[in-house]
């Protein structure tokens, strides 16, 4: 995993964006500033999935997934109107709720 924190990148992004009210940044720096959120995900080497992918994977409706978010069952990240789920968080939840078949224990 990369040693830089995503939060620091995002704060830098917001600072650069707000410090430039008159659009005086050079074009290359503007491109970097506006691509920074995408670079954060690339640098952290963490896989994310969106609602539709997670619903298909867990065979849930979007409304059930929303209930899980609201009740604190599934952790999530909200960026603007986009909801992201960390693959590692989903794996932890699935493993924590795994129940072994009781009839197969003696076999």
C-alpha positions in Angstrom: 0.0 0.0 0.0 1.2 3.5 -0.8 2.5 5.5 2.2 0.5 8.7 1.3 -2.9 9.1 2.9 -5.9 9.6 0.6 -7.3 12.2 2.9 -4.2 14.4 2.6 -4.6 14.2 -1.2 -8.2 15.2 -1.1 -7.5 18.1 1.2 -4.8 19.3 -1.1 -7.2 19.0 -4.0 -9.8 21.1 -2.2 -7.2 23.7 -1.1 -5.9 24.1 -4.7 -9.4 24.2 -6.1 -10.6 26.9 -3.7 -7.4 28.9 -3.9 -7.9 29.5 -7.6 -11.1 31.6 -7.9 -9.8 33.5 -10.9 -8.7 30.4 -13.0 -5.1 31.5 -13.0 -3.5 28.1 -12.6 -1.5 26.8 -15.5 -3.3 24.2 -17.6 -1.1 21.3 -16.6 -1.7 22.0 -12.9 -5.5 22.4 -13.6 -5.5 19.0 -15.2 -3.7 17.5 -12.2 -6.0 19.1 -9.7 -9.1 17.9 -11.4 -7.7 14.4 -11.9 -6.5 14.1 -8.3 -9.5 12.2 -6.9 -9.0 9.5 -9.6 -5.3 9.4 -8.7 -6.1 8.9 -5.0 -7.9 5.6 -5.8 -5.0 4.4 -8.0 -2.3 5.2 -5.4 -4.1 3.4 -2.5 -4.3 0.1 -4.4 -7.7 -0.5 -2.8 -10.5 -2.0 -4.9 -13.9 -0.4 -4.7 -17.3 -1.4 -6.1 -20.5 0.5 -6.7 -24.0 -0.2 -5.6 -25.0 -2.1 -8.7 -22.0 -4.4 -8.6 -22.5 -5.1 -4.9 -26.2 -5.8 -5.3 -25.4 -8.3 -8.0 -22.7 -9.9 -6.0 -24.7 -10.3 -2.8 -28.1 -10.8 -4.6 -29.7 -7.9 -2.8 -32.0 -5.1 -3.9 -30.7 -1.5 -4.0 -33.2 -0.7 -1.2 -31.9 -3.5 1.1 -28.3 -2.2 0.5 -29.5 1.3 1.4 -31.0 -0.1 4.6 -27.7 -1.8 5.4 -25.9 1.5 5.0 -28.5 3.4 7.1 -28.3 0.8 9.9 -24.5 0.7 9.9 -24.3 -2.9 8.7 -22.0 -2.1 5.7 -19.4 0.7 5.7 -19.3 2.9 2.7 -17.7 6.0 1.2 -19.8 8.8 -0.2 -18.2 11.2 -2.7 -20.8 13.6 -3.9 -23.7 11.5 -5.1 -21.6 8.4 -5.6 -21.5 5.6 -3.0 -18.4 3.3 -3.0 -17.8 0.1 -1.0 -14.3 -1.2 -0.2 -13.8 -4.8 -1.3 -11.8 -5.5 1.9 -14.7 -4.3 4.0 -17.2 -6.5 2.2 -14.9 -9.5 2.6 -14.6 -8.9 6.4 -18.3 -8.7 6.8 -18.9 -11.9 4.8 -16.2 -13.7 6.8 -17.6 -12.4 10.1 -21.0 -13.7 9.3 -19.9 -17.1 8.0 -21.7 -20.0 9.6 -20.3 -23.4 9.2 -22.7 -26.2 8.3 -23.4 -28.1 11.5 -24.2 -31.4 9.9 -20.8 -31.5 8.1 -18.7 -31.1 11.2 -18.5 -34.8 11.9 -17.8 -35.9 8.3 
